[in-house]
């Protein structure tokens, strides 16, 4: 996913599956990420903030998606296409607009736009899932450390093929 206009809803949903997330989990994570901070032209070629309060984690990103009227905007220094709210300094990526145009994603986004408490609860759950994916195995320990790294290195130096480690 690049944020470009060539990213379709089908590509986006396929990309979500590669992370082992549901559409709802990805939507809430995008909303959380886009409620904070802004785009930096020097890094991504895109510009501007998604909300007027880019230091507050809340559902404003989703509200803006449905309350503002967006027009195509070309970033002058890069030529990249994104969207700008009419008369405001609020911006969206082409992929953000999928939350308006795809029926399934729009239904999810509308739920978050209308209920900040739901957004915050589900963001916390999705964030916890993402930071723990493939890392922890409950009370039995950290999955990243199941293979003894020191022993594997010692064994490898003693002539055992790397594929056996």
N, C-alpha and C positions, 0 to 999 in steps of 0.2 A: 504494500500500500504506500502510495506516494503523496496522496492528497490531490493528485492531478485529476483533471476532468475525465481521463481514460479509465479511472477506477470506477467500476460499475457496482451496483448492489450485489450482483452475483459474485464478483471478485472479492468484495468486502466480506461477504458472508463466508466464503471459502477460506479467506484469511483468518477469520474469527475461529473457525474450526481447527486450524493448525495450532492454535494456542490452547485448545481444549476448553474453550469458553462458550457460553451460550450467547445468542444475540443480545439478550437482556444484560448479561454481564459486560459485554464489550460496550454496549451503549452507555451504561452507567459509568464505565471507566473513561470513555471518550468525554462524556459530559463533565466528569470530575477534572480530567486533565485540561479541558478547554475552559473550565470556569476559572482556572488559575493561569496566570502568565499570559504570554502573547507570542505571536510569530515573529521571528527575526529574519529579515531579508537576507542578511549576510550568511545565515545558516541554511535556510530552506528556500529562499527565493520568494516566500510569501511575507505579508506584512500585517501588523495590527493585532488587536485583542478581540477576543470573542465576547467579552463582557466589559462593562464600564467599571467593574470592581474586580480586577484581575488578581487580587490577593485574598479573595473570599471564596471558600468552598461552599457552593450552594447550587441550586437548580437554575440560576439565571441563564446559563448557556441554552438550556432547553426552552425557557420562556422566550428568549430572543429569537430562537429559530421560528417560533410561531407568531410572535407579536410584531416582528419587524418585516418590512418589505425589502428584499435583497435584490440588488442589481449586479450584473456582471461588472467586475472591476479588474483592470489590468495593472499589475504592479509596474510602475514606470521604469524602474531600474533593471527589472528582470524579464518583463513581458509575460510573467506567469499570470494565469487567469484564476481569480477567486471571486468572492462576492462581498459587497459592501452594503450595509443597511442604508436606506435612503435618508440622507440628511444627518447621518450619525457616523461616528468613528467606531463602528462595530463591523467585524469581518468574519467571514466563514470560508472554509475550503470547499471545493466541489464535493469532497467526501462528506462533509457536514450536511450538505444539502440532501444527501441520501436519506437523512432522517425526516425529511419532508416528503420525498417522492416515492419511497418504498413503503407500501402499506404496513408491512410487519414492523419495520423499524420506526415508522411514524407513530404507530400505536404505542410502542414502548416509550418513545420520546415524549408523547403527549402525557402519559402517566407521570413521568418525572417532571414535566413542566407544571403540572397541576398539583404536585405534592412534594414539597421540599423534604419532609420527614422521610417519606418513602425513598426519595433519591439518596439522602444521607445514609440511611440504614443499608440500602442495597449497595451503595458505593463502598461502605466499610466492609461488607461481606465479600464483594468481588475483589477489592484491594487485598484483603487478607488471603484470599484464594491465590491470587497472582503471586504474591510474595512468598507463598509457601509451596507453590506448584513444584513437584518433583524434588523437594528439598527435605521435607520432614516426614517421618514415618511414625507419627504419634509418639508414644512413650518409648519406642524402641530405638529412637535415634535419628540422626541426620542421614538421609539417603546419599548425600554427596560424599559421605565419608565411610560408606560400607566397605569399600575396597581399601585395605590398608596400604596407603601410598608408600610409606617407608619400606615395608616388606616387599612390595611389588618392585620398587627400584632396586633393592638389594638382590632380589631373585633375578631381575633382568640383567644385572651386572654379572651374574654367575652363569650366564649362557642360556637362560630360558627365553624362548621366543616371545616377543612382545605380544603376540596374539593370545598367548596363554595367560597373560596377566589380567 
